[in-house]
Amino acid sequence: MNSTKKLYPFTSSQIIQISSKRLIILDLDDTLYSEKSWLFPAYDSIASFSGVPEAAHFMKEYFLRHGRSRIFQAVRQVFPAMKGTTHEWLEIMHNQDILLTPFHWVTRFLTEFSYIHQCIVTNGNTRQQLNKFRAIARCLPSPPPRLFCCNNWAPKPSPNISDYLLKAYNLKPDDCIVIGDSHIDLAFASNSNFHFIQVLNAG
């Protein structure tokens, strides 16, 4: 079991718990890959499009300190000469075509537990999340986990999608385990009566 601890960001007891379930529900951003690897290229593209390249560094530093909330308002206050509307900037972010590299443990984990149903449940703009999924799926075992975008139901932590998952896979709540990085994932699991494991990734 010591080697398992090195391979995965889970304890031995968590690995045993995961192996006993019939559906693994994974979050996407900062669970399977570092969200910075999606956002930072987008900030570079937005800064270039706006005609203020130095705005990219500001957005990256702002994100590291404060997260995504109000980032575009903040950068406009510092660089009022930036061109483009918020809608145009979001379109750049949503439509990126880049390669995303999963965290070191992800591919091995999905392969080792391929005998268990696996899916990804994510919040966010549906088109953007689909593009992220395509970007990371190139590096995942084939076939990759099925993607469910919560905006088609209701964003997590709402349990609206849970009934669909239980029916789709013919399962009970106790058969399911959520693996995520945030309090939203924890609340989603709790609201759905699913088990939960928090993953702490460096990146």
N, C-alpha and C positions, 0 to 999 in steps of 0.2 A: 504493500500500500504506500510505502514511502515514495516509490517512483511515480505513483499516480498523483501524489500531491505536487510533485514537480511538474508534471505534465499539464495539470489543470488547476484553475484558481478555486478549487473546492476542497473541502476536507474529505477524509475517507468516508465518514458517515454520510456526508452529502452525496458522494458518488453512489453509495449503496442505496440511498433514498431515490436518486434519479433512476437507477437501474430497475427499481421496482414499479415504475410508472408506465403508463401506456401512451401518454402524450407529453412531449416536451414543448413548451410554448416559450419562445425566445423573443426578447426585445431586439431591436436592430441597433439604433444609435448608442454608442458607448458600451454596448454589450458584445456585439460581434466584431466591431471595428471602432476605431477612434473617430468621433465625429469631426475632430479638427481636420482630418484628412479629406473630408468633403467641404467643410466650410472655408478653410484657408485658401484653396485654389479659387473658390467662388469670390472671396474677398479680393484676391488679385485681379480677377476678371472684371469685377465691378469697379474697382479703382481705375483700371485701365480704360474701361468704357466711359467712366465719368470724367476722364481727363486729369485726374489727380492721383498719380501712382502712389504718392506717399500716404494716401488714405488707407491703403491695404495694411500697413504696419499698425496704424491706429486701431483698425477693426479687430485685428488679431489680438492685440494687447487688451482691448476692451473685452473681447470674448473671454480671455483667460481670467480676467478679474471679475467680470460681472455676468458672463453668459450672453445669450443671444438677445435677451429682452431689451428693446429700445435701442438696439445697436445702430440702426440706420438714422434715427433721430439724433443720436449722439454724434455720429460722424458728420452729419450735415451742419451741426452747430460749430464744429471745429473747422470744417472745410466747406463753407457756404457756396463756393464756386463749383462744386461737383455737379456734373450734368446728369440728366436722367431722372425719371420718377421712381418712387419706391416700387411701383409695379414692374417697371423695366428691370430694376435690380433683382427683384424676386424671380423674374423670368430667367435671368441669367443663372441664378442659383438653382432653380428647379430643373433646368434643361442641361446641366453639365453632363458631359460624356467623358468620364475619367475612370481609371482603374482604382478600386479600393482594395486594400490588403487587410484581411481579417486578423484579429489578434492571434498570437502564436498557437493557442490551444484549440481554436475553433474547428479547423479542418479535421484534426485527429478526433476531437470529441464527437462531431457529427458522424464520422465514419464508425467509431467504436459503438455508438448508440444508434446505429442505423436500423436496428431491429425494433426500435420504438418510433412511433409516429412523431414527426417533428414539424413545427410550423413557426413562422415569425409573425408576431402581432405588433404593429407599429402605429404610432400617431404621426400626424404631419400631413402636408400637402401630398395627395395621392400620386401625382405625376412625379414629384421629387422623390418620394419613397420608392416608387417603382424604378426610377433611374439609379438610386443607391443600390437597390436590390440587384439590378442587372450588373452594376459595377462590381459588387462583391461576389456575385454568384459565379463569376468566371474563375474564382479561386476556391470554390466550395466543391465538395463531392457532388457527383451527378447521380440522380437528380437532387437539386438543392431543396431545403425545406420550402413548403408552400408559404407564400406571403399573403397576409391579410392586412389591409389598410383600414384602420378603425374609423376613418372619416366616412367610410361607406356604411357604418353602423352608428357609433358614437365614440368619441375619443376616450381612451383610458383616462381615469380609472373606472369609467362606466363599464359594467359587466355585460352590456348589450350583446357583444359578440360571443360571449361565453356559451349561451344556449345554442347558437349556431354551431360552434365547435363541438359541443357535446353530441349534438344530433349527427353532425357530419361524420364523426369518428365513432359514434355509438358507444359513448363513454359516460361515466359518472364523475362528478367533481373530484373525488378522491383519486381518480386515475391520472389526474393532470398535475403538472408542476410548471410553474413560471420561473424562468431565469431572466433576471433583469438587473439593472444598475441603479434604479431610482426609486424614490418614495412613491412615484406614480405606479410603477410596476408592482410594488408591494401592495398598494391600495387596490389595484386591479385584481390581484390574486385574492386578496381578502374579500373583496366584494363578490368574487366568483366562487368562493369556497375552494379555491385551488391551493395547493402547496406552493411555497415560494422559497427561492434561494437567491440571495444577492450576490452578484459577481462584481468584484473590484478589480478593474483592469488598470494597468499603468499605461497612460497614453492620453 
